[in-house]
């Protein structure tokens, strides 16, 4: 594997000497660019993404340490070797701070340099191995399995994962989460009532999980874990029957009594109704929490099922939060085909069975609210969609359209939102690019002007801004700034009596030599020729 190398030194003979003395290819490096100062090197690094930068520490415009910091901000994996003609502890200290691979004092011996270059190659190889070392990754993965399993269960109850993704992850974690039906329990530890108190708020939940898991394991499959300050349980039911569910409730109460007996501590438990698929687990979790709240408030000395405290509690037609989030994400990304597919998946659930009118109406309202939230999320103008929202809300609260009619209404709104988001996004990109161009036009003469300064002014991340700016202008930040400075310099040179050194300062490049270099590289002729028909200034 060949790594990309950028050489940076303000003395061309040093760069030449390094290339003559060291055959970089033998150490696995290809010299992809050279720069005579830090500012030029920063532009090249942005364009070439080198793996290693070898740079002098003392250079005009931007020193080597500043270059390391600036490059690392945009290319965090790039490594550095510092060359210095100064045996100064402060330089070495700062080099350590920016985590350079090596620090060499000039004059540099070929053997010492070759040794450091080999070390750089070894370091880059090791980093590559760590990223691709399958056995090491597998070991870390296996050590993390308990946390990964718990994370999967938390995601299932919170709606942070789709059923399909959950099944894939479960298989990877060597867990079986398939079952004819499911139930969710939520538990909370109360006051310790015995004389021999544990008094440890972290140990008690751990005891709940262990004792209840032992009791429930004798009945069937279950997972107990910490969940938002509570103890949660996901129960895999063997049958989808009322009789079997009642048996489950009996086992849960047995586990509660076992815990209170051994630890002399109150334990409150809320249980959901049975649900048939993984997509409805978030709704079941909300039911279990509601039942737990009742148990805590009433100081219940037994487990409470939500059906005992709330009428009509079921999960037959409850919005799948994952499906709704997926739909709105497709709308936000502008993918009409996938958004329509997701909409059909949501509405198809209404065709299964015969949901009660009020249940169906509530389901459509949840879908409607998902669309409604897209407007503020994407910073759209609400009044642009008021007519659409008014039409759909009247339909839902009126005769309530059948599934096909609802699909037509929401599909129309979906297309309107996608069009509005696309227009807003293009306008936003154009506006950001225009603001950037205005800022650069006002500040190009600043010697220390940087991409970070501009992004701070625009309140945008450097990566996002760089992408939209290049899309709108077809230039990188540094290309645009250089062109702006050179065009302004040409105007000043051809239309004023300013000396070349003064023009250089006026455009933010105070080093006359570097200015002349940039000017000739940009236009193909030196600054002196820009004074056509006028005597060249000394």
N, C-alpha and C positions, 0 to 999 in steps of 0.2 A: 504494500500500500504506500502510495506517495502522498506526503503531506505538503500543503501549500505554505510557502515561506515568503515573508515580506521583509526586505532589507531597508533600514532607515538610518541614514547618516548624512550630515551636511557636507562631508568631505568625500567627493566622488572617488578619490584615490583609495580611501578606506574601503568603500563598497567594492571597488575593482580588486583591491588586494584580497579581500575575503573570498571573492569568487575565484581568484587565481590560485590561492593557497588551498582552499577547501573545495573538494568535489562534493557539493551538497547532495547530488543524486545518490552517492554511495551510502549516505546516511538516511535516505528515504525522503529527501526534501526537494521540491521543485520551486525555484525562485520565480514567483508569479508577478513580482513587481518590486520597484525600487523607488525611494523617495528621499529628497534632500532636506526635508524638515517635517516637523510633526503635523502641521496643517495639511500638507500634501499627503502624508501617510494616512491620516484619518480618512480622507476622501477615498484613497485606494483600499483601505481596510473595509470601508462600507461597501465598495463595489466588488471586492475579490474574496472577502470572508476568509482570511488566512488562518491556518492552524497555529502558526508560530510567527511572532514578530521579533526580529533582532534590531534593536534600536540604540542609537547613541543617547546619552542622557542630557547633553548640552547642545541645544539646537535653536535656531531662530524661530520665532512665532509660537512654538509650542514645544516644551522640553519633553524628553522621553518618558518621564514619570507621568506627566499630564496626559500624554498620548496613551499610555497604558490604561489609565483610569477611564479615558473617554472611549477607547475601543472596547474595554471590558463592559461598559454600560450597554453597548449595542451587540457585542459578540462575547457573551460570558464564558465560552469554552476556549477562546483563543489564549495561547500561552506566550510568555515574553522572556527574552534574554536581554539584559541591559549591558551596554558597553559604556565605560566612563574613563575619562582621562584624569579623574580627580579621586584621590584616596580620601574621601570625606565620609565620616561616620554617618552624617545626616542623610546623605544620598542613600547609603546602604540601608539605613533604618526605614526610609520611605519605600525603598525597593521591596523590603520584607513586607511592609504593610499592604502593598498592592499584589503580593504573592507572585513575584516573578520566579521563573525557574532557575535563573542564574544571574550573577553580577560579576562582570569581568573588567579588570583595569587595563587600560592601554599603556604601553604597547602590548598587544595580545600575542601570546605564543601560539603557533599552529597546533601544537599538541594539546595545550590547555583548551583551546577553542573546540578542537575535534572531540575532546572528552565531554565537554559541556553539550555539544550538539548531539552526541550519542545519548547523553542523559535525557535531553529533551525528547529524542525519539523514543526512548524507553518509557518516559512518562506519558507520552501521547499513546503509545501502544498499550500501556497498562490501563489508561482511561478507556480505550476502545475495548479492551478485554473485559473490564468491569461491566461495560454496557452490554456485552454479548455473552458473558460467561453463564451459560445455561445452568450448569450444576450449582454455581453459587446462588444464582437467582432462585433455583428450585429449593435450595436449603432455606433461604430467607422466606420464600413463599410458604413452605411447610411450617416454619416456626410462627408464621403470622396467621395460620389457619383459624385458630380460635377467635381472633379478632375479626378476621374476614367473615367467618360464619355469623358472628354477632352483628357485624355491619350489614350483612345480607338481611337478617331478620328485622333489624331496625328499618331498613329501606323498604321492606315489604309492608310494614305497618304504617309507615309515613307516606307511602306512595312515591318514593323516590326511585323506583325501578319498575320496569314493565314485567309482567308475568313471564314473557319469553326470556328476557334477560335474567330474571331470577332463576329460571329453570337451568339456563346455561351455567350460571355461577354456581348453583347448588351442585350440579354434576361435577364441576371443576373442584369444588370443596369436598367432594365425596359425601354429599348429603342428598337424601331423598325427600323432596317436599311435595311430592304428588300424593293426593288423598281424595277420597270421594267427597269429603267436606272438611271444613275447618271451623275452629272457634278461637277466640282471643280472650285472654284474661289479663287483668291489670291488678296489681297488688301494691299495698302500701303498709309499712310497718307502723304500728301504734306505740303506745306507752308500754314500757316494761313494768310488769306487775309483781314479779318475784323478788325475793330478798337478794339473790345472787345475780345482780345485774351485770350485763356485758358493758354497757355504757359506751359502745363504739358504733357511731352511725354508719361506718363503712362495713363493719363486720356483720351487722344484722341483715342487710340485704343479701350478702354473700351466703349467710345461713339459710335464708328463705329459699334462695335458688337451689342450694344443695339438698335441703330436706324435701322440698316439694318435687324436685326432679326425681329423687329416689322413689317417692310414692307414686308419681305419675308414670315412671318408667315401667312399673309393674303392671300398668294398664295398657300402655301403648306408646306411640311416638309423640314427643313434645319437646319444645325448646323454650327454656327460660333464660332471660337476659335483662340487662338494665336498659331502661327506655325512658328518657326525659324525666329522670328523678324517680321513676316508679320501677317495679319489677313487672316485666311483661312475659306472657306465655303464649306461644303459638301451638295449638293442639291439632294434631292430625286425626280426624275422626275416621273410624273404620267403616262406618255406615252413615248414610244420610237419612236417618230415621229419628223420629221423636224419642223412641225408647232408648236408642243408643246415646242420644244427646243427654237424656236424663241420667244415664249411667256416668257420663262424663262429669256432670255437675256433682254427682255423688263422690266421685274420685277427687275432685277439686276440694270439696268440703273436708274429705278425709285428710288431704294434704294440709289444709289450713289448721285443722285440729291437731295434727301431729306436730306442727311447728309451735303452736301455742302451748302444747303440753310440755315439750322439751325445753323451750326457752322462756316460758312464762312471760309471753309478750303478745300483745294484740296484733292481729293481722287482718286487714280489710281487703276483700277481693270483689272485683266486679267482672262479670262475664258477658260476652256478646251472645247474640243468637248464632246459630250455625249458618255458615255461608258456603257456597258451592265452588267458588273459584278464587284464585289468588288476587284477581283484580279488585275484589270487594273487601280485601283485608283492611285497607285504611278505614273504610266505613265501619267494619267490625271493631277496629281499635277504638274508634270514637264512641261506639256503643259501650265497650268495656270501661272506658274512662268515665262515661256518664253514670254507669252502674256503680263504679268505684266511688264517685262523688256522693252518691246516695248512701253507700255503705258507711263512709267516713262521717257524713253529717248525722246519720241516725245512730252512729256507734253500733252498727249491726254486728251481732255475734255469730254471723253465718255468712256464707258467700251469697252475693246478690247477682242474679241474672237480669239483664236489661229488660227482658220481657216481663219481669215481675214488677218493674217500677215505671215502665213507659209503655203505653199502649201502641200498637201497630209498629213495633220495632222490628224491621226486617231489612235484609240486604238484597232483596230481589231486583230492584231497579234503583240503584244508587250510582251516581256518576263515578266512573273510574277516573280518578284524578290524573293518572298517568296518560290515559288516552286524551283527556282534555288538554293537558300540558303539551302533548305531542302535536295535537291539532294546532294549537295557538303558535307553537314554535315553527311549524311549517308555514303558517300564514306570515309570521314575522320574517322568515327567511325568503319569502316570495315564491315558494314551491307550490303552485296551484294544484298539480296532479296529486301530490302526496297529501296535501291538505284535504282535498275532496275524498281521498281514500280513507283518511282518518275520520272525517265527518261521517262517512257511511258506516264505519265500524261502530261509532258511538250510537248512531240512530238505529242500527240493526238490532241492538239490544232491546229496543222498544217493540220489535216485532216478535220477540220470544215471549210466549204466554200472553196474557191479557192484563196488563197493569191497570190499576184503578185510575180513573180520570185525574184525580188530584195528584197521584204519584207521577203520572206521565207529565202533567203540567209542571210539577216541581222539577222534574228531570230536564225538561226543555228550558226552564228558567236558569238552571245551573249552566247549561250549554250557552245560553244567551249571555250570562254574566262573564263567561270565559271570553267571548268575543268583545264584550264591553270593556274588559280590562286591557285589551290590546291597544286601545286608543291612547291612554296615558302612558303605557309602557313604551310606546314608539313615538311619543311626543307629537301625536297627530292633533289636528284641530277638531274638537268635538262637534262643532256646528256643521262640519262637512258631512257628518254621518248621522245627524239627528233624525232626518227623514227615514233612513233605514231602520234605526233603532226604534223609532216610534211605530213604524209599520209592524215590526216583529213583536214588540211588546203588546200591541193591541190584538194581534192574532193569537198570542199565547193566552192572554187573559180574556179573550172573547170566546169564540167557538172552539178554540184550540185545534189547530190543523192536524190532520192525520200525518203519519210519518213521511209520506211522499211530499205532501205540501210543506211540511217543516223543512225537509231536505232542500226544496226549491228556494225557500226563504233564506236559509242559512248559506246556501251555495252562492246566492247573489251577494249577500253581505261579505262573504269570504273574498269574492273577486274584487269588490269595491275596496276592501281593506288592503289587499295585496297591491292594487294599483296605487292607492294613497301612500303606502309605505315606500314603494319604489320611487315615487315622485319625491317624497320627503327625503329619502336617503340620498338621491342624486343632488337634490337641492342643498342638503347638509354638507356633502362632500365638496360641492362647488363653493359653498360659503366658506368652509374651512380653508380651502385652497386660496380663495380670494383674500381672506383675512391674513393668511400667511404671506401672500405676495405684498399686501399693504404693509405688514410689519417689517418685512425684509427691505422694502423700498425706503422705510423710515430709519432703519437701523443698520443697513449694510456697511456703513462707515465704522462701525464698532469693531475693533480688533478682536475682542473676545466673544463675538456673537457665535452662538452654538445652537445646534438642533434642540438641545435640552431647554435653552432659554425660550425658544419659540414655542415649544410644546407646553411649557409652563404658562406662557402667556395665553395660549389657546385652550388650556385645561384639557389637553388630549395626551394620551400615551405616545411615546416616540414610535413604537411599532405600528400603531393604528394610523398615526398621522403620516408616517413615511409611505404607507401603502396607498392612502387616498391621495396624497400629494403627487406621488409618481403617476397614479392613474389619471389625475386631472391635468398635470403639466408635462407628463412624459419625461420628467427629469427627477433626479434625486435632489435632496436638500442642498448638498454641496455643489452639485452641478448648476443648480439654479442660482445659488449665491455667487458662484464664480462668474457666471455669465453676466449677472447683474453688475458686479463690480467691474468687470472688463468693459462692458458697454459704457458704463459711466466714465471709466478712465479714458476711453477713446474720445468721448465727447469733450472731456476736460483738456486732453492733450491737443485736440485739433481745433478747439475753440477758445482757448485761454492762454495766458502767458505763464501759467504755473509751471514750476520745474517738475521734473519727473518724480523727485523725492516727495514734493508736496502733493502731487496727484496720488502717489502711493498711499500717503497718510489719509488723504480724503476718502479713499475707497476701502479703508480698513486693512491695508496690507503695508504697514510702515517700513518693512524691510525692502529697500530699493532693489536689491539683487533678486529677492524672491518675487517681487512685483514684476520685474522685467522678465523673469522666467515664465511666470503665469501668463503675462501679456503675449509673449512670443508664442507660447504653446497654444494659446487660444486663437490668435489672429494669424499666426504664421509670419509675422514681421515684428521687429523690436519697437519699443515705444518711440524711439527717435524718428522713425519713418512716419509716425502718425501726424507729425507736424508738417504736413505737405505744404510746400510753398512758404514755409516760415522757418526762420533760423532755429536750429536745434538749441535747446537750453543746456547749459553745462550741468 
